[in-house]
């Protein structure tokens, strides 16, 4: 008897998914150059919605689906035309911005620094030395995204790609208890994978799309973005290859953020620049590639006891600023708390 409601829900969900799939396929059939065989190839390759096709490169679509280059170009152009991806008034862009969701960090002062929280359709990069709070924020966001919207969350799940073996379920338990959440449910709502090298990291980011299609996900975490690339590519001779792969990886994360309306939070390692004699010699890894692609960049520093200092280095619309927050057993909190 207790299983009956669950079975009904699964059947209803399956019917809804099937209906949505049919709608997408109907739209795809209208695109010039897409027949039943082409449609099957696109579906098998994961290009089962207009936005995924519109955001794809011609070469990627050709490689993934086996379509001819001309047909692939027509498909992409038609998808972009249907989604009205040309010029539009700034007022329309503002309306779209109003639909973006934001996830609270747990600290109001840090949220204010970020313009209200960690926003979807954007990449937030946090860099700093070890112990500066990067991974703590990653854990906190993975919990907070599950909160209802009125409490600063999205009522959604999280994907966590761990490259430095920093993920700890015990930390999730502490943070979930502090927010009076169902601990077991909080753990089940986080999809965690350990990346063992840069190629595996890239593969996990690609496989994350499968989860995004099936589950209500609001956040993707990569902790850290550059660790695997830094260890796999050693010496100046490998720098060009490393940066090229890293560039494609970050662009793929941005594409996921745009297509599925999720927030992307990545942490980054740092190095000390010996050429800087005065001031802070700390610089983030990844160079201009990471710097240009990250929507928001935050520099974290450790202060006394549990205090952490966050400095907004770069943002498309926010001024540079600095704030202090704390990291305790309950998670990320304001200094006065």
N, C-alpha and C positions, 0 to 999 in steps of 0.2 A: 504493500500500500504506500509506504513513504516514497517509493521510487517513481510513482506515476507522474507527479508534477514535474520532476526533472526530465522525464522522457518527453513530455509534452513540450517543455521549453526547448529541448534540443531539436524536436521536429519543427517547431515554429521558427527557430533560428535558421535551420537548414532551408526552410521554405523562403525566408526573407533573403538569405544569401543567394539562393537560386534565382529569385526574381531580380535581384540587383545585377546578377551576372548576365541574365537575359537582356536586361536593359542596356548594359554596356556593350554586349555583342551586337545588339540592334544598331547602336550608334556606330560601331566599328564597321558594320556591313555597308553603311552609307558612304564610307570613305572610298574614294576612287582607288582602284587597284587592289582592294581587299576582297578576295573570294573566300570560299569555305576552307580551302587548303591554307591560305595565308592566315586566316583567322585562327585556325588550329595551331599553326606555328607560333603566332603571337601569344596565344593563350599558354602554350607549353613553355614559352620563354619568360612568362611573368608579365607580359605587356597586355594586361586585361582591362585597362581603363584609359581614358583619353589623356589624363594628366601624365601618366607614366610614359605614354607614347610621345606626347608633346614635349616632354622634358628630356627625351632621349637624343643622343647623337646619331647621325645616319650610320656611321661605322658600327656603333654598338648594336643598333637594330638589325643591321645586316648580319653581323656575327652571331647574334643570339637567335634570330628567327630564320635565317637562310633566305630572306627576301632579296630580290635584286636591289642594287643601289638606287636606281631611279624610282622603283616602287616604294622603297623605304622612305625616300625623300618626299614622295607624294603623300604617303601616309602621315608622316610627321607634320608636313605643312597643312594638311587637311585637319588634323587634330588640333593644331594651334589655331587654325581659323575658327573652328567650332568653339573653342574655349576663349576666343577673343583675346589673344595674347599680343595684339598690336598696341598702338598708342591709345591712351585713354586720359581723360581729365584727372588732375591730381585729386579732385574731390572724390572720384571713384576709388582711387588708391587709399584715401583716408577711410572710406567706408569699409574697405577690405581689412585695413589695419584694426578697425574696431572689432573684427571677428577673431582676432588673435587672442589666445589664452595665455595666462601667466601663472607660473607656479611659485609659491612662496618659498623662500629659503629657510624660513623659521625665524629670521631676524628682520624686523621692520626696517631698521636702518640700512641693512644690506639690500633689502627689496627696493627701498627708495633710491639707493645708489644705482640700481639697475633699471630704474624707471617703472617700478611696480612688481618686479619679480623676474624670473627666467621665462622669456617669451618663446612661444612656438614659432616655427618657420625661421629660426635663427640658430646660430652656433655661438654658445658662450664658452670661451676658453679661459680657464683659470690656471695661472702658472705661479710657481714659487718653490722655495726650497722644501726639503722633506720636513714634515711636521707643521706645515703652514696652514693646513686645513682643507686641502684640495679634495682628498678622498672622503673627508667627513661631510663636506657639502654634497658629494656624489651620493653618499648613503642617504643623507637627509632628503634630497630631492626625490630619490627613489621611493621614499615613504610618503613625502608630501604630495606627490602627484596623484596619490590614491585618495586624498581628501576630497570632499565635495567642493564645488566651486565657491560656495559661500565661505569656506574656510581656507581658501587660497590654493586649492588643488584643481584637478580636472576629472576626478572620479575615474581615473584611468590606471593602466599598468605601466611598467618600466622594463626596458631592455638594458642590461648591464654587460659591457664587454670589458673584461678584466685582463690587463696585460702585465700587471706587476704583482699579482696575487695579493691584492689589497682588500678585496671584498670579504666582509665578515658578516655572516647571518646573525651572529650575536649582537652586532651593532644595530642591525635592523630591528631586532627584538627590543632593545633598549629604547630606541626612538619611537617605535610603534606603541609601546607601553606608556610612554610619556604623553602621547597624543590620545590615549585611551582607545586605541584601535584593536581590532581582532588580530592578534599576533600571527596566527597561522595563515590567515587570509593575506596579511601584509607580505609574508614571505612567498606565498604562492603567486602573488601578483608581480613578482620580479623575475624576469627571465635572465638567468646569468650564464655566461660562457667564458671560459678561460682561453685566451689567445696565446699560443706558444711561440709565434714568430710573426713577422710583418705580413707574410702571405696569408697566414691563418687569420690574422686580424682583418684583412681586407675581405676574405671569404665570409667571416662571421657578419661583417657589415652588410654584405650582399644577401646572406641568408636571413638577416633580420627583417628583410622585406616580406618574407613568407609569414612571419609572425604579425607584422603590421597589417597584413591583409585579413588575417583571421581574428585578431584580438584588438581590443580597445586600448591602444598604447598611446601614451602622451609624452613619453620621455625616452631618449636614447643616451646612455652614458658610455663614454670611452675613457677608461682610467688605466694607463695614460695613452695619449694619442701617439707620442713619439718614442716611447721606450723601446719597442720592438725594432723600429726603423733605425734607431740609434745603435743598437747592438748588432743588427744584421748587416749594416753598411758602414764599414770602418775605413777611414782614410779618405783623402781628397779625391782619389780616383773614382770612388763610388758615389760621390756627392750628387752628381747630376742624376743618376739613376734613382737614388734615394728620394730626391726632391720631386722627381717626376711621378713616382709611385705615390708619394705622400700627397701630392697635389690632386691626383685622381681620387684618392681615398677621401679627402676632405670634401671634394666636389660631390662625391657620391653621398656623403652624409648630409650635405646641404640639399641635395635632390630629395632625399628621404624626408627631410624636414618640410620642404615645400609641398611635396605630393601628398603626404599623410598628415600634415599639420601637427607635427610633433616638435618638442624642444630638444635640442642636442647640446649636451654638456660634456666638454672634453677637458681633461687635465693635461698639463704640459710640464715637462722637466725643465730645469734651468742649468746654465753654466756661468762661470765667472769669467769676465773679459779682462785679461791681464793688462790690456792697453789703457784701461780706465784707472788713473791714479787717484782721482778724487771722486767722491760720490759713490753711489751703489753700482758695483760691477756686474750685478746679476742680469743675465739676458736669457730669454726663452729659447728653447731649441726649435728648429724648423725654419728659422729665418723669415724672409719676406713671404714665402709660400703660405705659412700658417697665419702670419700677421695680416695679410690681405684678405684671406678667406674667412677668418673668424669675424662674426658680426660684432661681438663684444669681447673685450680682453680685460681681464681683471688680474692684478698682481697681488698675491697674498703674502703676508709676512707674519712671522710669529712674534708676539710681544711677551709681556710678563704673564706668568701663570697660564690661565686658559684664554687669555685675550689674543685675538687675531686682528690684523689690520688689512683691509681690502682697499685697493686703489684702482679706480676705473681708468684704464690706460687709453682705451679706444672705444668709440661708439658712433653710430651714424647720426645720432641726434641728441645724445646726452653730454653735458659738460664733464670734464675730468673732475673727480672728487675722491674723497677718502672717508672711510668710516671704520668703526671698531665693533666687533662682535665677539661672542665667546663660544667655545666648544666645551661642552660638559657631557655628563652621562646621559642627559636627556636629549642632547644633540645641539644644533645651532640655535643660539638665542641672542637677544639683545644684551648689551652690557648691563643695563639696569636690572634685567631679570636674573 
